[in-house]
Each structure stands twice: as structure tokens, then as C-alpha cells.
Amino acid sequence: MILEILTYPNKKLYQKSKKVEKFDDELGKFLDDMYETMISKKGIGLAAIQVGRPIRAIVINLVDENDEQKKENLLEIINPEILTQEGEIIYQEGCLSVPGYYEDVKRAEFVKLGFQNRFGETKEMEVQELLAVCIQHEIDHLDGHLFIEKIGYNKRKKFDKEFKKHLKEKK
């Protein structure tokens, strides 16, 4: 089922998500719906809060070298915790909750992540570059933050101006 994605400036996007305690069929169905929603909106990552559920759950599916998103490459990350991070990378980010806006954001280039899968099993993985950026972006959502908070004062002022203009055009 395709879920509705909350968009800026919806206040729910600033809510801190709670730890997932129950790993059951309902969670599995919700993760499946998140995946379908992300793919239908041509995204590569989606946090549960973006579809109105304040739980610490993320789905990520990067595009492969053939420009395809294969379901077998899907990452379902529950209760993520960054264990270590190193380096620095600047990547142009976008967000399904801030449609049509892209900006360079500085993040850690390498991340070691602890998390649980949909069955509650504890996992660890080390990631870098785009996947590391994507995971940090989605964890920010779980902590109630949007990438536009990381873009610097002048770029943020420009974004706010463009956003207000966009709202007026919609009316």
C-alpha cells in the first residue's frame, strides 16, 4: 500500500521517533508499505516518521550500476545507532519530504552502524559514501531533523524564500 508522505513544514517531521519494541507481522507489513511508497516516489531512502509513524525504522534501496533498484538490495534498518564515523564527504541531497529541493550537505564518509532487522536480530555493518550519507540523512529524520537544517544560513534563507514563492504559486 502506498502511504502518504508528510512534507515540510509539517510539524510531525520534527518529532523524535521512539524505539521499536515489537517485531511482528504488523511491523513487517509496515516495512513493505514503506518500501512500496519509497519506490513509487522514486526515493532511495525513507524513514517511518515521513509517513507519519514516529518509530525508529528506515528503508533504503540505492540504485545499482544498471540504474535499477532491486528489492534484494533493500536495507531495512530498525533502531539504528551510529557506532563510529570517520572522514568527510559533501553530497547533494534531496528529500521526499522536501520535494524539488537539492543542496550540498557535509556528512561523515564512513559509518559503522548497529541496528536490528525486521525480526529483531541485532546486526552491524560498515558503509561508506552514498550509503553512509543516506543512512545519516534518514537517522536525522528519526531524531526530528531535516537536511535543510544542515545547509548553512545563506542557503537556508534562499530555501525559505523559494519555498514561500512556491506556496504562493500553488494557491
Secondary structure in CASP SS format (residue, H / E / C, confidence):
PFRMAT SS
TARGET T0000
AUTHOR 0000-0000-0000
METHOD secondary structure of the structure
MODEL  1
M C 1.00
I C 1.00
L C 1.00
E C 1.00
I C 1.00
L C 1.00
T C 1.00
Y C 1.00
P C 1.00
N C 1.00
K H 1.00
K H 1.00
L H 1.00
Y H 1.00
Q C 1.00
K C 1.00
S C 1.00
K E 1.00
K C 1.00
V C 1.00
E C 1.00
K C 1.00
F C 1.00
D C 1.00
D H 1.00
E H 1.00
L H 1.00
G H 1.00
K H 1.00
F H 1.00
L H 1.00
D H 1.00
D H 1.00
M H 1.00
Y H 1.00
E H 1.00
T H 1.00
M H 1.00
I H 1.00
S H 1.00
K C 1.00
K C 1.00
G C 1.00
I C 1.00
G E 1.00
L E 1.00
A E 1.00
A H 1.00
I H 1.00
Q H 1.00
V H 1.00
G C 1.00
R C 1.00
P C 1.00
I E 1.00
R C 1.00
A E 1.00
I E 1.00
V E 1.00
I E 1.00
N C 1.00
L C 1.00
V C 1.00
D C 1.00
E C 1.00
N C 1.00
D C 1.00
E C 1.00
Q C 1.00
K C 1.00
K H 1.00
E H 1.00
N H 1.00
L C 1.00
L E 1.00
E E 1.00
I E 1.00
I E 1.00
N E 1.00
P E 1.00
E E 1.00
I E 1.00
L E 1.00
T E 1.00
Q E 1.00
E E 1.00
G C 1.00
E C 1.00
I E 1.00
I E 1.00
Y E 1.00
Q E 1.00
E E 1.00
G E 1.00
C E 1.00
L C 1.00
S C 1.00
V E 1.00
P E 1.00
G E 1.00
Y E 1.00
Y E 1.00
E E 1.00
D E 1.00
V E 1.00
K E 1.00
R E 1.00
A C 1.00
E C 1.00
F E 1.00
V E 1.00
K E 1.00
L E 1.00
G E 1.00
F E 1.00
Q E 1.00
N C 1.00
R C 1.00
F C 1.00
G C 1.00
E C 1.00
T E 1.00
K E 1.00
E E 1.00
M E 1.00
E E 1.00
V E 1.00
Q E 1.00
E H 1.00
L H 1.00
L H 1.00
A H 1.00
V H 1.00
C H 1.00
I H 1.00
Q H 1.00
H H 1.00
E H 1.00
I H 1.00
D H 1.00
H H 1.00
L H 1.00
D C 1.00
G C 1.00
H C 1.00
L C 1.00
F H 1.00
I H 1.00
E H 1.00
K H 1.00
I C 1.00
G C 1.00
Y H 1.00
N H 1.00
K H 1.00
R H 1.00
K H 1.00
K H 1.00
F H 1.00
D H 1.00
K H 1.00
E H 1.00
F H 1.00
K H 1.00
K H 1.00
H H 1.00
L H 1.00
K H 1.00
E H 1.00
K H 1.00
K C 1.00
END
